Amino acid sequence: MGSARSLILLATLGQRPEAITVALDMLRATYPYDLLGIIHTDPLHSGIATALRQLETVLAQDYPELAVRRHCVTYPNNLPLLDILDGRSAEAYYHSVVEILRHYRGLGAMLHLLVAGGRKAMSIYATLAATLVCGPQDRVWTILSPAEMVMQPGQFHAPADLQRRIALVALPLLQAHRADDEDATAIIDDGGGMLVTREQVRNGLLALLTRAERVLAEALERHPYAGNDHLAEQLGCSVRTVENHLRSIYRKLLLYLERDHPTLGYMHNRNKRQALLDILQRRGG
């Protein structure tokens, strides 16, 4: 699952779990997913508890070859989230989904996000998280069906006549960037056939890093001439920890450039630290 060829489908779960299996049937006709990740709220006390049990049973029976993993959205203190009810819970849901997406991007996987399940607010925040983390090769999917079409309880697969009336739609996925960025010179990304900015390139790299790696990268950005010993002192960790984090960052940087920004491949010839600084300081063009 850690190779660049891995294809991961992440799906938001609501109280209608059949939305996931109906979409999965259609998607698997084209995409050979290596893993399905179910993004859900509290599995014991929220409204999706029954839906989660039903979905896992159906997946084990009907897709035995597909690896399945749960991802419970939480508050920053790791307490499970029941629902999006206010600004605090909305922010927690958004950041939790961002971290889930970052985890798989950090493994080098291509990501598909399915927002066919869950409340509208959850779909919106999950899609916003994808704009921050996902690259041009990734996809966000939803399904559209006629208002009068109703799946029967326990019907997890749409009959052929109903499936023809369901539309599987790829939502536009635009990478997020700051509108007020003064250094937003556009560069050509011939890997995705689109224009991106230096700010977007920087944000895309940071999205791949763990929290500790991002803290180190941002410290290096603030102190570009600092040695590893000085960085370790500032962050309150050992030099070996800094070195290990940097090795991981460099590996992710090279993979990121090869996969998402092949026109920046010339940066491979630079000193790794300098290439990283160029990206962080928006000199990637």
N, C-alpha and C positions, 0 to 999 in steps of 0.2 A: 504493500500500500504506500510505501514511501517513495516509489519511483515516479518520474514525471509522467508516466503513462497511466497512472492510476486515475480512475474516474469515480468521483464520489457524488452521490445524490443526498442532499440534506433536505428534509421536509418538515415544515411546521405542522404540528398536530392540533386539531381542534376536536370538537365533540362529534364530528362526522369522519371517522377514520377511513371510510370507503373513498373519500376524496383522494387519499394518498394511493390506494391500490388501483383505483381507476386510472389515475395519471401514470402510475408505475407501469401498468400494462401497456400503455401507449408509448411511453418513453423507451421501455426495454426493447421494443421492436427495432429501435435505431441505436440505442446507447447501451453498451455492455458494462453496466455499473459494477464496480468492485465492492462497494459498500453502500448501505442505506443508513444514514444517520437521522434519527427521529428527534426533533427539537420540541420539547414539551415543557409545560409548567409542572408544578408539584405533582408527582405521580400518585400520591396518597390522598390528598385533600382537595385538589382542584377539580374542576368540572370534567377534566379529560381522563380521570383515573380509569373509568370503565372503558373508554375508547382506547386507551393505551394497551390494556390487557387484551381487548378484542383484536387490535391490530397485530400485536406480537404473536398471537395464536395463529392468525391467518398467514402472516409472513412465514412462520415456521412450517406451516402445512403446505402452502402454495409456492413458496420461493425458498426451498431448503438450501439451495446453493448460494443464496445471497447473504453475505454477512450483514448483520444488523447491530447498530449501536445506539444506545440512548444518550441524549444530551439534555439534562435538566437545566433550564434557565434559572439563575439565582440572583440575589442581591449581592453587592460587593462583599458582604460579610458571609457569603456562601449559604445563607438561608434560602430555601426554595421559594420561588415566586408563584403566587396563586393565580394572578390575573393582572392585566393592565387596568388599573383603576384611577391612577393619578400620575402626575409628572414624575414622581420618584420611581414608581413601578415601570413606567414607560422607558425611562432612562436606563433602568436596570436591565430590562428586556433587551433593549438595543445593544448595550455594551456586552451583555452575555452572548448574544448571537454573533457580535463582532469577534469575540474571543474564540468561539467555536469555529468560525470560518478561518480565522488566523491559524488555528491549530492545523487544519488540513492544508492550508497554503504553505505552512512551514514544512510539511512533509513532501511538498512538491506535487501535490495532487491537483488535477483539474476539477473544478467545482460546478455542480448544478444545484441550484436552490429551488425547491418547489414550495410555493406559497399558496397552494390550493386549500390548505386546512388552517383552522384557527380563525379568531376574530379579525375583522378588517384592520384594526389597529395593529395587531401582531404582524399581519402581512405587510403593512406599510413599514413598520420599524425593521422587519427582517430584510425588506428590499433596500431600505436605506443603508443597513449594515453591509449589504452586498456591494453597494456603490463605493463604499470605502475600501473594501478588502479585495473584491474580485477583479480579475484582469479581463482583457478583451476576448480571451478564449473561453471564459466561463459563461454560464447561462443562468437566467432566472425564469422559471416557468410558472404558469398558472393554467387552470382549465376553465373553460366557459361552457355552460350548458343552458338550454332553453329553460325559462322560468317554470314552465309547466312539467318539466321532466323531474320525476321523483324516484330516487332509488329506494327499493324496499329495505326495511331493517334487516341487517345481516347479509345484504347483497353487496359483496365486496368487489365484484367484477361486472362491468356493464355488458349486457348482451350485445351481440353484433349490431342489431338494429338501433340500439341506443348509443353505442359507441360512435356510430357514424354522425350523430348529432352533437357530439362533444368536440369542442375545439381546444386543442393544446396550443397555447400561445407563449412565445418567448418574449418576455418584457424587455424594453430597451434598458440597457445597462450602461450608464455613463459613469466613468470614474469621477469621484468627488474631487473638487479643488476649491481653493479659496478664491472668491471673486475679486478680492482686493489685493491679490498677490502682485507685487510690483515687478517680480522677476518671472513672468509667466510666458516667456518666449516659447513658441510652439516648436516641436520637433516632429519629424515624421516617424511613425511607428509602422513599418511595413509588415510587421507580424500580424497586426490586427486591422490594417488598412484604415487607420484613423489618426487624428492628430491628438497628441497629448502634450501637457506642459511639464516643465521641470518640477513644478510643485507636485503634480500627479505622480511623476516617477519617484520622487522622494516618499510620498505617502504610500505608494504601492510597496516599496521596500520595507518601510516601517510596519506595514500590515503583516508582513511575513515573520516578524521577530516576536520572540517571547517578551514578556514584560521586562524581565531583567536585561535582555539584549537591547530593548528600546532605551532603557535608562542609560545603559553604557553608550549607545550610539549618540544619544542626545548630549551626554557629557562630552564625548569626543567632538561633537559639533561645536559646543561652546568653547572647548579648549583644544583646538586642532593641533597644537604643538606639544601637548602633554604626552609624556611617556606612559607606558603601562603601569609603572609604579606610582606615578602621580594620579592616574585615573583610579587605581585601586584605593589609594589613600582618600580621595574625594568620595568614593562610593562606599567606603568602609568594608572592603572585601579584600581577598588575597590577590596577589599578582597572577597566580595560576588561574583563579576564577576569571579575571579579565582576559587572559590569554585564551581560555576555553570558550568564552563568549565570543571573542573576536573570530576565532576559527569558525564557529557556527555561523556568525554573521557573514563572513567572507564566502562561505559555501552557499548560503542562501542568496547572496548578491549575485554570484556568477550564474546560478540557476535562474534567477529572476531576469537577468539581462538576456540570457539565451532564449528563454521562453516567451517573455512579454515584450522585450525591446531589443530585437536582434540588430537594429541599426546602431545600437550603442555597444555592439560587440567589440569595437576597437578599444574599449576601456579595459578589456581583459589584459591588454599589454601594459597597462599601468601598474604601478605598485598597488597592492591590494588596499592598503590603508588610504592611499591617495584617491583611488577610485571610489572608495566608500565616502570620503570627505567630499568629493566632487558631487556625488548624488545628494548627500545630506545638505550641502551648501548650495544646491540648485545650480550646479555647473555641469549638468549632464548633457547639455545640448552642444 
